[in-house]
Amino acid sequence: MSEQERHRCEVRYVLQLRVQDRNKAMEYLSLVREKRKEKAKQLEDDCRKQWELGNRGDKGDWREQRRSNKNSDRGWL
């Protein structure tokens, strides 16, 4: 498994947590921030982008980013 695929799997995992329980997703990201420091930002950014694109963590789901939207930060965490 490539690093890119591992990362995408982790993003989908966080999105699944978010669907089930927002607090679980926040706790997971908090732990990642503690362990990985600044490297956690990419995970958080990709989770936010994928959520905004409608990805809810289904197996193999990865969506390409659309044009930017001024209101795109709403709705994630």
ABEGO torsion letter per residue (X at the ends): XBAAAAAAAAAAAAAAAAAABAAAAAAAAAAAAAAAEAAAAAAAAAAAAAAAAGBAGBBGBBBBBBBBBAAAABGBX
